[in-house]
Amino acid sequence: MAVMGPGMMGWGAPWWGWLWMLIFWVVVLVVPILVVRLLWPGIGRGPAGGRDEALEILRQRYARGEISREEFERMQEELRRARG
């Protein structure tokens, strides 16, 4: 009967084998996600890259004095209800 020594099926597997597998999965899973987010920064962040454009316009109108405080608050509440 043969004695099992270091090697493929024995006790002497390299300790760094798990590290290579981790690097492999990072390359396969994480790198493509980062590339997509770099090429298309607005993806997955909702309308206008995460900004609420309607609310921003509303704030600008209020700041310019085009609408009163009551109108601003009413419209802001309507926007919040419309978005859920």
N, C-alpha and C positions, 0 to 999 in steps of 0.2 A: 504494500500500500504506500502511495506517495504522500510525502509530508507537504502540507500547504505552506508555502512561503510567501514572500512579498510578490505582488503581482495583481493581475486583474481580479481574481476571485479570492485573494487572500487578505490578510490583515494589513498589508502595507500600502493601501491606496493613498495617493498623495493628498495631503491636507488641503491643498489649494484647489482641488477639483471643484468644490462648491463655488469658489470665487469665479471661475471661468463660466460656470452655468449662470450665475447671477449677472455677470457682464453680458452674456449672450441674450438673456431675457430683457435686460435694460435696453440693449441695442434694438431688439426686435419690437418691443412694446413702447418704450418711452421716446426714443429718438424720432420715430415717425409722427408721434403726437406733437412733439416740440417743433418739428419742421412745418407741420400744417399750421400750427398757431403762429409761427413766425411769418409764413407766407400770407395767411389770412387772419390778421389780428382780431377782426370783429366776430369771428366764428364762435358760437356758443356763448355769447355775452348779451343776447337779446338785441333789441332795436338800437341802432346807432352806436354799437360797441359798448353797450352798458349804460349809456346816458339816456335819460328820459327827455327826448327832444321837445315834446309838447310842454312839459313842465318848465323846461329851460326857457322856451319862448314866452310862456306865461309870466315867469319871473322877470324877464326883460321888459315886457309890457308894463308890469307893475312898477319897475324901477324907473321907467321913462315917464310914468304918470299917466299912461293911457287908460288905465283902469283903476277903480277905487279899491280900497282894502277889502271891502265886502265882496266885490266882484271877484277879486283875486282868490279869496278864501273859498267862495262858492265854486269857482271853476276848478280850483285845486282839489276840492273834495270830489267833484264829479270825475276828474281824471283818476283819482285813487279808486273810486267805486268801479269805474269802467275797466280797470286793470285787475280787479279782484282782490 
